[in-house]
């Protein structure tokens, strides 16, 4: 009975993994294998850390781009102000 429920759990996890993208697929498959193998705590923690690393990286990239965009817009406003004063940018 345990083998059937483990196999069903693996099938559900692998089926759900097809809906995920990129690095998350590997993490989900690794977590699914960990559940079947009985070592979910160790591998699940590693997979969770990998997901956090990807998310943090994407979030940091987004924040950096927003900051750069604000700096660019600020410089454009300063340049426009200088031009109104008859100065060069």
C-alpha positions as CSV (number, residue, x, y, z in Angstrom):
1,X,0.0,0.0,0.0
2,X,2.9,2.4,0.8
3,X,4.5,1.8,-2.6
4,X,1.2,2.7,-4.3
5,X,0.8,5.9,-2.3
6,X,4.5,6.9,-2.9
7,X,4.1,6.2,-6.6
8,X,0.9,8.3,-6.7
9,X,2.7,11.1,-4.9
10,X,5.6,10.9,-7.4
11,X,3.1,11.0,-10.3
12,X,1.4,14.1,-8.9
13,X,4.6,15.9,-8.3
14,X,6.0,15.1,-11.7
15,X,2.7,16.0,-13.3
16,X,2.7,19.3,-11.5
17,X,6.4,19.9,-12.4
18,X,5.4,20.1,-16.1
19,X,3.5,23.3,-15.3
20,X,6.6,24.9,-13.8
21,X,9.3,26.7,-15.7
22,X,13.1,26.9,-15.8
23,X,15.0,26.0,-12.6
24,X,11.8,25.4,-10.7
25,X,11.2,22.2,-12.7
26,X,14.5,20.6,-11.5
27,X,13.7,21.7,-7.9
28,X,10.2,20.2,-8.1
29,X,11.5,16.9,-9.6
30,X,14.2,16.7,-7.0
31,X,11.7,17.3,-4.2
32,X,9.4,14.6,-5.7
33,X,12.3,12.1,-5.7
34,X,13.1,13.1,-2.1
35,X,9.5,12.3,-1.0
36,X,9.7,8.8,-2.6
37,X,13.2,8.2,-1.2
38,X,12.2,9.3,2.3
39,X,14.8,12.1,2.5
40,X,12.5,15.0,1.9
41,X,13.9,17.2,4.6
42,X,17.4,17.3,3.2
43,X,16.7,17.6,-0.5
44,X,13.5,19.7,0.0
45,X,15.6,22.2,2.0
46,X,18.2,22.4,-0.8
47,X,15.5,22.7,-3.4
48,X,13.8,25.4,-1.4
49,X,17.0,27.3,-1.1
50,X,17.5,27.0,-4.8
51,X,14.1,28.5,-5.4
52,X,14.8,31.3,-3.0
53,X,18.1,32.0,-4.7
54,X,16.4,32.3,-8.1
55,X,13.6,34.4,-6.8
56,X,16.0,36.7,-4.9
57,X,18.2,37.1,-8.0
58,X,15.1,38.0,-10.2
59,X,13.9,40.4,-7.6
60,X,17.3,42.0,-7.2
61,X,17.6,42.4,-11.0
62,X,14.1,44.0,-11.1
63,X,15.0,46.4,-8.3
64,X,18.4,47.3,-10.0
65,X,16.6,48.1,-13.3
66,X,14.0,50.2,-11.5
67,X,16.8,52.1,-9.7
68,X,18.7,52.7,-13.0
69,X,15.5,53.9,-14.7
70,X,14.9,56.4,-11.9
71,X,18.5,57.6,-12.1
72,X,18.2,58.0,-15.9
73,X,14.9,59.9,-15.5
74,X,16.5,62.1,-12.9
75,X,19.4,62.9,-15.2
76,X,17.0,63.7,-18.0
77,X,15.1,66.2,-15.8
78,X,18.4,67.8,-14.7
79,X,19.5,68.1,-18.3
80,X,16.2,69.7,-19.3
81,X,16.5,72.2,-16.4
82,X,20.1,73.1,-17.5
83,X,18.9,73.6,-21.1
84,X,16.2,76.0,-19.9
85,X,18.9,77.9,-18.1
86,X,20.9,78.1,-21.3
87,X,23.5,75.6,-20.1
88,X,24.8,72.5,-21.8
89,X,24.1,69.0,-20.4
